Every structure is written in C-alpha cells, then in structure tokens.
C-alpha cells in the first residue's frame, strides 16, 4: 500500500517518511492541499494519507486539512486519511471525524501508534478494494462526535465492525475470512480474542 504524506514542513515530512518506509510502505509527498488532492486522485495505488491539518496558506488553522477531507469524502475515495496535527483542538477533532477521518494522531507522532493506524488502514483499504472489484459493501464507521469516546475506542469499534462483516459474509469460516483480510489464521484469532468476537450462539470462536 502506497502512503501519501501531506505536510508542509520538510523536517516533519522527512521523519514521517522514515517511519513509514520502515513499515515497508512506499511514500509520496505533497506540501499543500491542492497538490495532495491531485496526487491522490491520479495515483490509485495510494491507500492511506497522513494529513497535517495545518497547511498553507493557513498553517495555524485546521481549515485546509478539513477541506482536504471534504474533497476525499466527496470523491468516495478508498484511501484512508489519518489526520496528524499539533492542534489539541476539540473542534478540529470533531470536524475531522465528521468528514470521515479514518484516524487522528497528535504530534509528535508515536511510531507504534502510527504503525497500528497504518496497519488498520491497510486492512480496510484492501478489504474495500476487493469489495469494489466484486460487489460494493459499505463497512463505514458512523461515529457520534458528541459521544465521549477516545480515538482508541473509535479504532476498536471500527476494527470490530470490519471483522464481524467479513466473518458474517463467510459464515464465520475463519480460514476464508483470514484470506479475505490477507492475514494469517493466527493473526485473525488474535483480533477475535482481543475484541471479544465469538460465533453467534457460541461461547467460543
């Protein structure tokens, strides 16, 4: 999965590039909203975007980042947008979630948090891509912005919904679901245990 970094600060882009490439993802870079949107919509291999909300010409505000999210949502892009921001602003968070941000990480970015966010983004991207090629299935997470949930809660809710959807489609055949999600059976069992997902009517998976 190719990752697009949309960030105006060169030093931050360099750090992010190293972190993403260490996870074996090829990287593209843009420094503003317009270039980022153009690159995303012309390169269909981009599956995730690391988006700084504070972009030129309004680096000290989140408006450019929100406009980017609106454009991605309007085009029904499969790419998952992970918002990166130094703004500890509740309104920025609310608007980012409202406009379909896949995840939300505050700077300085923790490598393990970024790795987890990209791993989830890859799962969703590949799943949605395979469904688009066959029959469209909507596995979007509708988050109540007024609910007092942490981003960890949102991530868990999204992953649970994805896993349940895929398992349901395969009659809870773990092997088939694992192939669909492009992960090992052991990896899938780990997630089932982590999120407490069991076969309907059964106490155990």
C-alpha positions in Angstrom: 0.0 0.0 0.0 1.4 3.4 -1.0 1.2 6.2 1.6 0.8 9.9 0.7 2.2 12.4 3.3 0.6 15.8 3.1 2.7 18.1 5.3 4.3 21.5 4.6 7.3 21.2 7.0 10.2 19.4 5.4 11.7 18.1 8.6 8.4 16.6 9.7 8.0 15.0 6.2 11.4 13.5 6.5 10.7 11.9 9.9 7.3 10.6 8.7 8.9 9.2 5.5 11.5 7.3 7.5 8.8 5.9 9.9 6.5 4.8 7.0 9.3 3.3 4.9 10.4 1.3 7.9 7.0 -0.3 7.8 7.6 -1.3 4.1 5.2 1.2 2.6 6.3 3.3 -0.5 5.8 7.0 0.1 4.7 10.1 -1.9 4.8 13.6 -0.6 2.8 16.8 -1.0 3.2 20.2 0.8 -0.3 21.6 0.3 -4.0 20.7 -0.1 -4.2 21.2 -3.9 -1.1 19.1 -4.7 -2.1 16.4 -2.2 -5.6 16.1 -3.7 -4.2 16.0 -7.3 -1.7 13.2 -6.4 -4.3 11.2 -4.5 -6.8 11.2 -7.3 -4.3 10.4 -10.0 -2.5 7.6 -8.2 -4.8 4.7 -7.4 -2.1 2.8 -5.5 -2.4 5.3 -2.6 -4.2 3.5 0.1 -3.5 5.8 3.1 -2.9 9.5 3.6 -1.0 11.1 6.5 -2.6 14.6 6.6 -1.4 17.6 8.5 -4.5 19.7 9.3 -2.4 23.0 9.3 -1.5 23.5 5.7 -0.6 26.6 3.7 -1.8 29.3 3.3 -3.4 28.8 6.8 -0.8 26.8 8.6 -2.1 28.0 12.0 -5.6 26.7 11.4 -7.2 23.4 10.5 -9.3 24.7 7.7 -7.1 23.4 4.8 -7.0 20.0 6.3 -10.8 19.9 6.6 -11.2 20.9 3.0 -8.9 18.1 2.0 -11.1 15.6 4.0 -14.2 17.0 2.3 -12.7 16.5 -1.2 -11.7 12.9 -0.4 -15.2 12.2 1.0 -16.9 13.7 -2.0 -15.0 11.5 -4.4 -15.7 8.4 -2.3 -12.0 7.6 -2.3 -10.9 4.3 -0.9 -7.8 5.9 0.7 -7.9 6.1 4.5 -7.0 9.6 5.8 -5.1 9.6 9.1 -5.0 13.1 10.5 -1.8 14.4 12.1 -2.0 17.6 14.0 -0.3 19.7 16.6 -3.7 21.3 17.4 -5.1 20.0 20.6 -8.4 21.4 19.5 -11.7 19.7 20.2 -13.4 21.5 17.3 -10.7 20.3 14.9 -11.1 16.8 16.1 -14.9 16.9 15.8 -14.8 18.3 12.2 -12.1 15.7 11.2 -14.3 12.9 12.4 -17.4 14.4 10.9 -15.7 14.5 7.5 -14.6 10.9 7.6 -11.1 11.0 9.0 -10.0 7.4 9.5 -7.8 8.1 12.5 -6.4 11.0 14.4 -2.9 11.2 15.8 -1.3 14.2 17.7 2.2 15.3 17.1 4.9 14.3 18.0 3.8 11.1 16.3 4.4 7.9 18.3 5.9 5.3 16.0 3.9 2.4 17.5 0.6 4.4 17.2 1.4 5.2 13.6 2.2 1.6 12.8 -1.1 0.5 14.3 -3.0 3.1 12.4 -1.4 2.2 9.1 -2.0 -1.5 9.7 -5.7 -0.9 10.2 -5.8 1.4 7.2 -4.2 -1.3 5.1 -6.8 -3.8 6.3 -9.7 -1.5 5.5 -8.2 -0.4 2.2 -7.6 -3.9 0.9 -11.0 -5.0 2.0 -12.8 -2.1 0.4 -10.7 -2.5 -2.8 -11.6 -6.2 -3.1 -15.3 -5.4 -2.5 -15.3 -2.6 -5.1 -13.9 -5.1 -7.6 -16.7 -7.6 -6.8 -19.7 -6.0 -5.1 -19.7 -2.8 -3.1 -20.1 -3.3 0.6 -20.2 -0.4 3.0 -18.2 -1.0 6.2 -18.0 2.6 7.2 -17.9 3.6 10.8 -20.5 6.2 11.8 -19.1 7.9 14.9 -21.2 10.1 17.2 -19.0 13.1 17.5 -20.8 14.1 20.7 -20.0 10.7 22.4 -17.2 10.8 25.0 -15.1 8.1 23.2 -11.3 8.2 22.8 -9.7 7.5 19.5 -8.7 4.1 20.8 -12.4 3.4 21.3 -13.1 4.5 17.7 -10.3 2.3 16.4 -11.7 -0.7 18.3 -15.2 -0.1 17.1 -14.1 0.2 13.5 -12.0 -3.0 13.7 -14.8 -4.9 15.3 -17.2 -3.9 12.6 -14.8 -4.9 9.9 -14.1 -8.3 11.3 -17.8 -9.1 12.0 -18.7 -8.0 8.5 -16.1 -10.3 6.8 -16.9 -13.2 9.1 -20.6 -12.9 8.5 -20.0 -13.0 4.7 -18.1 -16.2 5.1 -20.4 -17.9 7.6 -17.8 -17.5 10.3 -15.3 -19.6 8.4 -12.1 -18.2 9.9 -9.8 -19.5 7.2 -11.9 -17.9 4.4 -12.2 -14.6 6.4 -8.4 -14.6 7.0 -7.8 -15.0 3.3 -10.2 -12.1 2.5 -8.4 -9.9 5.1 -5.0 -11.0 3.8 -3.8 -12.2 7.2 -2.9 -15.5 8.9 -5.5 -17.5 10.8 -3.4 -16.9 13.9 -3.4 -13.2 13.4 -7.2 -13.2 12.9 -7.7 -15.3 16.0 -5.6 -12.8 17.9 -8.0 -10.0 16.9 -11.1 -12.1 17.6 -9.9 -12.6 21.2 -8.8 -9.0 21.6 -12.2 -7.6 20.6 -14.2 -10.4 22.2 -15.8 -11.6 18.9 -17.4 -15.0 19.0 -19.6 -17.1 16.7 -23.3 -16.1 17.2 -24.8 -18.5 19.7 -21.4 -19.9 20.7 -19.2 -19.2 23.7 -16.0 -19.7 21.8 -14.7 -19.0 18.3 
